[in-house]
């Protein structure tokens, strides 16, 4: 299953480029007109990191 826009943005910006979640919020708002809450994105990022640790 292919990850969604939000998960792709979190992986690319937070994990690969080491940017803060506030930049992900700004990116989603400008690029896709998606209003995302920072707390929800933090929870998603934690879930992604936990899944990657479980696989590794």
N, C-alpha and C positions, 0 to 999 in steps of 0.2 A: 504494500500500500504506500502510495506516495504521500509525503508529509505536506501539510497545508501551507499556505502563505505565511501565517504567523509563526509556525514552527521553523520554517526555512529561514525567516528573518532572524529569529532568536538564535538559531545555530550559527548563521553566517556572522551576524554582528556581535553577539555576546561571546560565543565560544571561539570562533576563528579569529575575529578582529579585536577581541577583548574590549568592546565598547560597553558603556553602561546601558541599563534597560531604558533609561529616559531617551536615549537616541533611537532605540527600537520603536518606542511610542511615537516619536516624531517622524521616523521613516514610514511607519504604517499609516500615519495620518496624512502625510504629504503624498505618498505614492499610491495608496489604495483607498484613501478616505475612510480608514477604519479607526474608530476611537476605541483604544484599548486601555484598560486600567493597569497601572504599574504593578499592583499587587497580584493581579491575575497572571500577568506575564512572568512575574517572579516564580509563581507556583508552577507554571508551565515549564520554565527553565529548569527548576529543580527536578521535575518529573523526567525531562529529557536527560538530564545528567544522571539520574538514578537508573534509567533504562540503559544508558551507555555503560555504566559501571557494572550492571548486571550481565551484560553481554561480554564485557572484557574479562 
